[in-house]
Amino acid sequence: MDEYSDVAGGDVTIPAEVLVVGASASGLSTVEALRRKGYAGRITVLGKELHAPYDRPPLSKQVLSGSWEPDRAVLRTQEILSSWNAEFVQGDSAIALDLLTRTVRAESGRELQADAIVIATGVRARRLPGQPRLNGVHVLRTLDDALRLRTDLLDCSRLVVVGEGVLGSEISATARVMGVDVTITGPQAAPMALQVGPLVSGLLAELHSERGVRLRLGTGVVGLTGENDRVTGVQLGTGEVLPADVVVVAIGAAPATDWLADSGLRLDNGVVCDSRCRAAEGIYAVGDVARWYHEQLGGLMRLENRTNATEQAAAVAGVILGEDRPYVPVPYFWTDQFDAKIQVYGALPADAHVEIVDGDVSARRFVALYRAEGMVTGVLGWNMPKQARQRRQEIVDAFGDLVPVH
Ligand SMILES: Cc1cc2nc3c(=O)[nH]c(=O)nc-3n(C[C@H](O)[C@H](O)[C@H](O)COP(=O)(O)OP(=O)(O)OC[C@H]3O[C@@H](n4cnc5c(N)ncnc54)[C@H](O)[C@@H]3O)c2cc1C
């Protein structure tokens, strides 16, 4: 498939049966949107986890801190799930897809065939390469990960978080609020420097330091040290070892596409799709796993954020039902760290010109506009959600001219 051309066009036959692979935010939102739009055909959802489908943002915040019981993170009540009249097959993983017959084979040997298949398998946490399995070393992607990490944090004297991105910064803040001794480390100079640029990451560095998180940034990690199968520290490129009895590795995630390796679909940092999120005829991808052609930005894009999971699902449901519209969202994510609630719309390039347009940085309540080559590409709100949302329109207005994404 040429990435700039659509997989199919013209007349659309409404599928008699839709199979959704992945029972989380984007998979469930697809089912919900199909029913909301009046789809009356058969729907099957195949998910590898046994838990009732749950949301992930609370895992690094309320569930980790213990302020929420895990049940509160469910995506939909059992009553709502039942009202969709879909068959949920849980605790079984897709292991192969046959494009010709549109059949998914699962680990149990089960075969599920449908007229339309939606790939919603998300991403999986990356681990440090070449590391032996040591007790006390965690990643955070699933509810079970969050509960295991919480248990270890309750009896932890020193936590080191490897990774200064959004997730690593959130985990550091939550653990610190729990009273844990926390050090965060990673190659960037400040927390979330890649995501929000120097000004705001500098403010985050101040906030974390004030609250007692030790920042050991600007240096890479070469490995972990351990004794008797238990982690004892994190070794930095400088040779220094940060002592730890618990380590969280938060160094990003990789699209969960292994099961599609022999399918013939184009896999390149996600399932590559056209502007309608179609990977092949009758095959769609949605949420964290989907890398689709964003028509207005002129390039392939993959987003790992919660709002995209819902918005893209609605778009895919529409395409399945014959709506012929490209998916062209303004990317959006939020993060909560200590008392900072940060909203980010659009793109915040590191070299962007940043202007504070509402509020006051010193009061830690402000909205910043990010401009690249004179055009508004992004908006960031720090404890000013309403004002930030209002400024989002400035990105939409600039869209017509936006530079290509890569
Ligand atoms: C700890 C954490 C905190 C986050 N906080 C925020 C936040 O504050 N703000 C924000 O915007 N975003 C946040 N996110 C990101 C957001 O949660 C994701 O963008 C969202 O969950 C994506 O939904 P998804 O359904 O596409 O993928 P996922 O949520 O990854 O779900 C994919 C599902 O597919 C299943 N699956 C995988 N492979 C198979 C297979 N072969 N067969 C069957 N099933 C399979 C998985 O088990 C999983 O249940 C956070 C993510 C995490 C992990």
The ligand as a Gaussian input file, in Angstrom:
#p B3LYP/6-31G(d) Opt

LIG

0 1
 C        0.032000       3.747000      33.454000
 C       -0.532000       4.540000      32.305000
 C       -0.981000       5.841000      32.521000
 C       -1.508000       6.585000      31.469000
 N       -1.919000       7.871000      31.704000
 C       -2.392000       8.600000      30.686000
 C       -2.810000       9.948000      30.901000
 O       -2.717000      10.485000      32.015000
 N       -3.294000      10.650000      29.836000
 C       -3.399000      10.097000      28.585000
 O       -3.838000      10.785000      27.648000
 N       -3.032000       8.826000      28.357000
 C       -2.531000       8.062000      29.367000
 N       -2.144000       6.772000      29.139000
 C       -2.278000       6.201000      27.785000
 C       -3.658000       5.561000      27.566000
 O       -4.008000       4.769000      28.649000
 C       -3.598000       4.735000      26.286000
 O       -3.430000       5.644000      25.220000
 C       -4.838000       3.890000      26.072000
 O       -4.941000       2.907000      27.072000
 C       -4.786000       3.216000      24.697000
 O       -5.842000       2.332000      24.577000
 P       -5.773000       1.088000      23.579000
 O       -7.060000       0.369000      23.777000
 O       -5.406000       1.539000      22.220000
 O       -4.538000       0.200000      24.070000
 P       -4.333000      -0.564000      25.439000
 O       -4.927000       0.210000      26.553000
 O       -2.893000      -0.924000      25.498000
 O       -5.178000      -1.909000      25.269000
 C       -4.843000      -2.934000      24.395000
 C       -5.505000      -4.209000      24.877000
 O       -5.256000      -5.234000      23.924000
 C       -4.899000      -6.414000      24.597000
 N       -4.077000      -7.231000      23.702000
 C       -2.778000      -7.016000      23.327000
 N       -2.370000      -7.976000      22.482000
 C       -3.424000      -8.813000      22.316000
 C       -3.618000      -9.986000      21.547000
 N       -2.644000     -10.489000      20.792000
 N       -4.816000     -10.605000      21.605000
 C       -5.827000     -10.092000      22.381000
 N       -5.703000      -8.968000      23.113000
 C       -4.514000      -8.347000      23.087000
 C       -4.131000      -5.933000      25.810000
 O       -4.098000      -6.920000      26.806000
 C       -4.938000      -4.701000      26.202000
 O       -5.975000      -5.027000      27.078000
 C       -1.606000       6.005000      30.183000
 C       -1.141000       4.691000      29.967000
 C       -0.609000       3.963000      31.019000
 C       -0.113000       2.558000      30.780000

